[in-house]
């Protein structure tokens, strides 16, 4: 999965999380991307669409 530059992604955090200590997620072409909200410069972890969809289903359950 090719991940666009992080500046091109719209990262967001959950409204239920502590804004100072959580992960940020973004939708990307072909899946989703996760990064550390406190240290976004440390990179990001991409997930292909099937894995991202399975994660979201599990998180919502």
Secondary structure, DSSP 4 states (H G I P E B T S, - for coil): -PPPPGGGS--B--TTS-TTS-EEEEEETTEEEEEESS-GGG--EEEEHHHHHHHHHHHH-
